[in-house]
């Protein structure tokens, strides 16, 4: 596991952050929960089990996508910082 993955997976708890009341995120989460409950009521036991497995796989895909987006953003920021530092006229070690 890379250092970035360790920071992301161990140092940040993105899923448990507070959601602001009345925000678009809260409304979407409520809609998601309501629709999920309605759907589960309509499914047979086997269908509900298959649906649950599908949702678990989808959540794993989302988690991996978040890790990759974090790594990309971090790498991009590091490259931008490198470009900025190279454009500055800083004294070299020999000049000090």
Beta strands, then each sheet from edge to edge (+ up, - down):
end
